[in-house]
């Protein structure tokens, strides 16, 4: 992990870049903060933040055993506490350190009313509690207390972040709009602007809860658009547990059928049986799919910067709402997922019932 310093501080002695492994860049003072602060305040805040982030990485998780948090957790905490600091400077009298209980309470009051999922609120509170833990140890502050209890999405039995039903509908529309971008043909396939690639990929994932590896390996032979299903043979299943018949809505089946017709005319697919390839002719992976989802979120006006958003957010939403609309058996069948205690037959709930549930989910 590399802690980056503000550019103008490169000229200041003593502000050396701190390097931590594995390599991940974290800017100690964010651009939005630098725009708000004077040069002297930036230097003051830089020292404050550098000590806090170093503590997080080196010993913050368990100071008694000198065990720190993972780079991923440090990056998330750094982002959320930076947003908290900037918010309080803008709303509570300008630059000051350290923050107070009153600052934290006012911020969480605002967070409580934000239109975001509970796990996002929980992550923001979790970051403030880590911030406070460091402040208690190093600056003698009192322990912060809050009247709210938000789950951050941790634990083995709960998804970290998932799309709400309204967000699922917005993502569907954003994918349709992305395919209609006039620049799409020039930059990607050099053909007509109205394509069905992103629409079919995203809509199929929203129905089937495709894992990133399944998007990358999905074959044309899986598609049965006449019956509105994907048929995934056991030997081609990412979990290799059995043959799967996965329901698709009529709307998604139509988009997939149109894409398959369009795909047949693309030279890059002549020697490939994959349903979707990237603009460079490669299989999709987790990173490419995350970038696609972030782009769709930005098009749809969905907050993502303070969330652990990945392609699995789509999959988690399928499991969450399929269980709500139907039952656990339907969700397990739709997601090709094997329970720890029992093995559920994928056809325990008829595929038609699962397709009806998908229509209600959006």
DAGI-V389536 format. One record per residue. RES is the residue in three letters. PHI is phi as a letter, one per 40 degrees, with the letter a starting at -180 (none if undefined). D_CENTER is the distance of its C-alpha to the mean C-alpha in Angstrom with 1 decimal. Layout:
# DAGI-V389536
res=RES phi=PHI d_center=D_CENTER
res=RES phi=PHI d_center=D_CENTER
This chain:
# DAGI-V389536
res=UNK phi=none d_center=20.8
res=UNK phi=b d_center=22.6
res=UNK phi=c d_center=23.0
res=UNK phi=c d_center=23.9
res=UNK phi=b d_center=26.7
res=UNK phi=d d_center=27.4
res=UNK phi=c d_center=29.4
res=UNK phi=c d_center=32.6
res=UNK phi=c d_center=32.6
res=UNK phi=d d_center=33.3
res=UNK phi=c d_center=36.9
res=UNK phi=c d_center=37.1
res=UNK phi=c d_center=38.5
res=UNK phi=g d_center=36.7
res=UNK phi=b d_center=33.1
res=UNK phi=c d_center=32.2
res=UNK phi=c d_center=28.8
res=UNK phi=c d_center=27.7
res=UNK phi=b d_center=26.4
res=UNK phi=b d_center=24.5
res=UNK phi=b d_center=23.4
res=UNK phi=c d_center=21.2
res=UNK phi=c d_center=20.9
res=UNK phi=a d_center=18.0
res=UNK phi=c d_center=18.8
res=UNK phi=b d_center=18.5
res=UNK phi=c d_center=20.5
res=UNK phi=c d_center=22.6
res=UNK phi=b d_center=23.5
res=UNK phi=c d_center=21.0
res=UNK phi=d d_center=22.6
res=UNK phi=c d_center=22.4
res=UNK phi=c d_center=24.3
res=UNK phi=c d_center=26.8
res=UNK phi=c d_center=27.6
res=UNK phi=c d_center=28.4
res=UNK phi=c d_center=30.4
res=UNK phi=c d_center=33.8
res=UNK phi=c d_center=34.3
res=UNK phi=c d_center=35.9
res=UNK phi=c d_center=33.1
res=UNK phi=c d_center=30.5
res=UNK phi=c d_center=32.6
res=UNK phi=c d_center=32.9
res=UNK phi=c d_center=29.2
res=UNK phi=d d_center=28.4
res=UNK phi=c d_center=30.6
res=UNK phi=c d_center=29.2
res=UNK phi=c d_center=25.5
res=UNK phi=c d_center=26.6
res=UNK phi=c d_center=28.3
res=UNK phi=c d_center=25.4
res=UNK phi=c d_center=22.8
res=UNK phi=c d_center=25.4
res=UNK phi=c d_center=26.1
res=UNK phi=d d_center=22.5
res=UNK phi=c d_center=22.4
res=UNK phi=c d_center=26.0
res=UNK phi=a d_center=26.9
res=UNK phi=d d_center=24.7
res=UNK phi=c d_center=23.5
res=UNK phi=a d_center=27.1
res=UNK phi=d d_center=29.7
res=UNK phi=c d_center=32.6
res=UNK phi=b d_center=31.4
res=UNK phi=f d_center=29.9
res=UNK phi=b d_center=26.5
res=UNK phi=c d_center=23.6
res=UNK phi=c d_center=19.8
res=UNK phi=c d_center=17.7
res=UNK phi=d d_center=16.6
res=UNK phi=c d_center=12.9
res=UNK phi=c d_center=14.0
res=UNK phi=c d_center=16.5
res=UNK phi=c d_center=14.1
res=UNK phi=c d_center=12.0
res=UNK phi=c d_center=15.4
res=UNK phi=c d_center=16.9
res=UNK phi=c d_center=14.5
res=UNK phi=c d_center=15.0
res=UNK phi=c d_center=18.7
res=UNK phi=c d_center=19.3
res=UNK phi=c d_center=18.1
res=UNK phi=c d_center=20.3
res=UNK phi=c d_center=23.2
res=UNK phi=c d_center=23.1
res=UNK phi=c d_center=23.0
res=UNK phi=c d_center=26.0
res=UNK phi=c d_center=27.9
res=UNK phi=c d_center=27.5
res=UNK phi=b d_center=28.4
res=UNK phi=b d_center=30.6
res=UNK phi=g d_center=33.3
res=UNK phi=g d_center=32.0
res=UNK phi=c d_center=31.2
res=UNK phi=a d_center=32.0
res=UNK phi=a d_center=31.1
res=UNK phi=c d_center=30.6
res=UNK phi=c d_center=28.7
res=UNK phi=b d_center=30.5
res=UNK phi=d d_center=30.0
res=UNK phi=c d_center=30.8
res=UNK phi=c d_center=28.0
res=UNK phi=c d_center=25.4
res=UNK phi=c d_center=26.8
res=UNK phi=c d_center=26.8
res=UNK phi=c d_center=23.2
res=UNK phi=c d_center=22.0
res=UNK phi=c d_center=24.4
res=UNK phi=c d_center=22.4
res=UNK phi=c d_center=19.0
res=UNK phi=d d_center=20.6
res=UNK phi=c d_center=21.3
res=UNK phi=c d_center=18.1
res=UNK phi=c d_center=16.6
res=UNK phi=b d_center=13.3
res=UNK phi=c d_center=12.5
res=UNK phi=c d_center=14.5
res=UNK phi=c d_center=11.9
res=UNK phi=c d_center=10.9
res=UNK phi=c d_center=14.7
res=UNK phi=c d_center=15.2
res=UNK phi=c d_center=13.1
res=UNK phi=c d_center=15.2
res=UNK phi=c d_center=18.3
res=UNK phi=d d_center=17.6
res=UNK phi=c d_center=17.4
res=UNK phi=c d_center=20.7
res=UNK phi=c d_center=22.3
res=UNK phi=c d_center=21.8
res=UNK phi=d d_center=23.1
res=UNK phi=c d_center=26.0
res=UNK phi=c d_center=26.7
res=UNK phi=c d_center=27.4
res=UNK phi=c d_center=29.4
res=UNK phi=c d_center=31.5
res=UNK phi=c d_center=32.3
res=UNK phi=b d_center=33.1
res=UNK phi=b d_center=34.2
res=UNK phi=g d_center=35.6
res=UNK phi=c d_center=33.6
res=UNK phi=c d_center=33.7
res=UNK phi=c d_center=30.9
res=UNK phi=c d_center=28.7
res=UNK phi=b d_center=28.7
res=UNK phi=b d_center=26.6
res=UNK phi=c d_center=27.6
res=UNK phi=b d_center=24.1
res=UNK phi=b d_center=22.4
res=UNK phi=b d_center=18.6
res=UNK phi=c d_center=16.8
res=UNK phi=c d_center=13.8
res=UNK phi=g d_center=12.5
res=UNK phi=c d_center=14.2
res=UNK phi=g d_center=16.7
res=UNK phi=c d_center=17.1
res=UNK phi=b d_center=17.6
res=UNK phi=b d_center=14.6
res=UNK phi=c d_center=11.0
res=UNK phi=c d_center=8.7
res=UNK phi=a d_center=6.7
res=UNK phi=a d_center=7.9
res=UNK phi=c d_center=9.1
res=UNK phi=c d_center=12.6
res=UNK phi=c d_center=15.6
res=UNK phi=c d_center=16.1
res=UNK phi=c d_center=12.6
res=UNK phi=d d_center=13.3
res=UNK phi=c d_center=16.6
res=UNK phi=c d_center=15.4
res=UNK phi=c d_center=13.1
res=UNK phi=d d_center=16.2
res=UNK phi=c d_center=18.3
res=UNK phi=c d_center=16.2
res=UNK phi=c d_center=16.5
res=UNK phi=c d_center=20.2
res=UNK phi=c d_center=20.6
res=UNK phi=c d_center=19.0
res=UNK phi=c d_center=21.6
res=UNK phi=c d_center=24.2
res=UNK phi=c d_center=23.8
res=UNK phi=d d_center=27.3
res=UNK phi=c d_center=26.1
res=UNK phi=d d_center=24.2
res=UNK phi=c d_center=27.4
res=UNK phi=c d_center=28.6
res=UNK phi=c d_center=25.7
res=UNK phi=b d_center=24.4
res=UNK phi=b d_center=27.1
res=UNK phi=f d_center=30.0
res=UNK phi=a d_center=31.0
res=UNK phi=d d_center=30.8
res=UNK phi=c d_center=28.1
res=UNK phi=c d_center=27.4
res=UNK phi=b d_center=25.5
res=UNK phi=b d_center=23.6
res=UNK phi=c d_center=21.4
res=UNK phi=c d_center=18.0
res=UNK phi=d d_center=19.1
res=UNK phi=c d_center=20.2
res=UNK phi=c d_center=17.2
res=UNK phi=c d_center=14.7
res=UNK phi=c d_center=17.2
res=UNK phi=c d_center=18.1
res=UNK phi=c d_center=14.6
res=UNK phi=c d_center=14.4
res=UNK phi=c d_center=17.8
res=UNK phi=c d_center=17.8
res=UNK phi=g d_center=14.3
res=UNK phi=c d_center=14.7
res=UNK phi=c d_center=13.4
res=UNK phi=d d_center=12.7
res=UNK phi=c d_center=16.2
res=UNK phi=c d_center=17.6
res=UNK phi=c d_center=16.5
res=UNK phi=c d_center=18.3
res=UNK phi=b d_center=21.3
res=UNK phi=d d_center=21.8
res=UNK phi=b d_center=25.5
res=UNK phi=d d_center=27.5
res=UNK phi=c d_center=29.7
res=UNK phi=c d_center=27.0
res=UNK phi=c d_center=27.3
res=UNK phi=b d_center=29.8
res=UNK phi=c d_center=29.3
res=UNK phi=c d_center=32.7
res=UNK phi=b d_center=31.7
res=UNK phi=g d_center=28.0
res=UNK phi=a d_center=26.6
res=UNK phi=b d_center=25.1
res=UNK phi=b d_center=27.5
res=UNK phi=b d_center=26.0
res=UNK phi=c d_center=28.9
res=UNK phi=d d_center=28.7
res=UNK phi=c d_center=29.2
res=UNK phi=b d_center=26.2
res=UNK phi=c d_center=23.8
res=UNK phi=c d_center=21.1
res=UNK phi=c d_center=22.4
res=UNK phi=f d_center=26.0
res=UNK phi=b d_center=27.0
res=UNK phi=i d_center=28.7
res=UNK phi=c d_center=29.0
res=UNK phi=b d_center=26.5
res=UNK phi=b d_center=27.0
res=UNK phi=b d_center=23.8
res=UNK phi=c d_center=24.4
res=UNK phi=b d_center=23.4
res=UNK phi=c d_center=24.3
res=UNK phi=c d_center=27.2
res=UNK phi=c d_center=25.1
res=UNK phi=c d_center=22.7
res=UNK phi=d d_center=25.8
res=UNK phi=c d_center=27.4
res=UNK phi=c d_center=24.6
res=UNK phi=c d_center=24.5
res=UNK phi=c d_center=28.3
res=UNK phi=c d_center=28.5
res=UNK phi=c d_center=26.0
res=UNK phi=c d_center=28.2
res=UNK phi=c d_center=31.2
res=UNK phi=c d_center=29.8
res=UNK phi=d d_center=28.5
res=UNK phi=c d_center=32.0
res=UNK phi=c d_center=33.2
res=UNK phi=c d_center=30.8
res=UNK phi=d d_center=32.7
res=UNK phi=c d_center=29.6
res=UNK phi=c d_center=29.4
res=UNK phi=d d_center=33.0
res=UNK phi=b d_center=32.7
res=UNK phi=b d_center=29.3
res=UNK phi=b d_center=28.6
res=UNK phi=c d_center=24.9
res=UNK phi=c d_center=23.6
res=UNK phi=b d_center=21.1
res=UNK phi=b d_center=21.4
res=UNK phi=c d_center=19.8
res=UNK phi=c d_center=22.1
res=UNK phi=c d_center=23.6
res=UNK phi=g d_center=24.5
res=UNK phi=b d_center=22.2
res=UNK phi=c d_center=20.1
res=UNK phi=c d_center=16.4
res=UNK phi=b d_center=14.3
res=UNK phi=d d_center=10.8
res=UNK phi=c d_center=10.9
res=UNK phi=c d_center=12.4
res=UNK phi=c d_center=10.2
res=UNK phi=c d_center=7.0
res=UNK phi=c d_center=9.5
res=UNK phi=c d_center=10.7
res=UNK phi=c d_center=7.8
res=UNK phi=c d_center=7.6
res=UNK phi=c d_center=11.3
res=UNK phi=c d_center=11.5
res=UNK phi=c d_center=9.8
res=UNK phi=c d_center=12.3
res=UNK phi=c d_center=15.0
res=UNK phi=c d_center=14.5
res=UNK phi=g d_center=14.4
res=UNK phi=c d_center=11.2
res=UNK phi=c d_center=10.1
res=UNK phi=b d_center=6.8
res=UNK phi=c d_center=8.5
res=UNK phi=b d_center=9.0
res=UNK phi=b d_center=5.9
res=UNK phi=c d_center=4.1
res=UNK phi=c d_center=0.5
res=UNK phi=a d_center=3.3
res=UNK phi=c d_center=6.7
res=UNK phi=c d_center=7.5
res=UNK phi=c d_center=5.9
res=UNK phi=c d_center=8.9
res=UNK phi=c d_center=11.1
res=UNK phi=c d_center=10.8
res=UNK phi=c d_center=11.8
res=UNK phi=c d_center=14.7
res=UNK phi=c d_center=15.9
res=UNK phi=c d_center=15.8
res=UNK phi=c d_center=17.7
res=UNK phi=c d_center=19.9
res=UNK phi=c d_center=21.1
res=UNK phi=c d_center=21.8
res=UNK phi=c d_center=23.6
res=UNK phi=b d_center=25.4
res=UNK phi=a d_center=25.3
res=UNK phi=c d_center=23.8
res=UNK phi=c d_center=25.9
res=UNK phi=c d_center=24.5
res=UNK phi=c d_center=20.9
res=UNK phi=c d_center=22.0
res=UNK phi=c d_center=23.9
res=UNK phi=c d_center=21.2
res=UNK phi=c d_center=18.6
res=UNK phi=f d_center=21.4
res=UNK phi=b d_center=20.7
res=UNK phi=c d_center=23.5
res=UNK phi=c d_center=24.2
res=UNK phi=c d_center=25.5
res=UNK phi=c d_center=28.7
res=UNK phi=b d_center=29.6
res=UNK phi=b d_center=29.0
res=UNK phi=c d_center=28.5
res=UNK phi=c d_center=30.1
res=UNK phi=c d_center=27.7
res=UNK phi=c d_center=30.3
res=UNK phi=c d_center=31.0
res=UNK phi=b d_center=29.7
res=UNK phi=d d_center=31.0
res=UNK phi=c d_center=28.6
res=UNK phi=c d_center=30.1
res=UNK phi=c d_center=29.0
res=UNK phi=c d_center=25.4
res=UNK phi=c d_center=25.5
res=UNK phi=c d_center=26.9
res=UNK phi=c d_center=24.1
res=UNK phi=c d_center=21.6
res=UNK phi=c d_center=23.7
res=UNK phi=c d_center=23.4
res=UNK phi=c d_center=19.6
res=UNK phi=g d_center=19.3
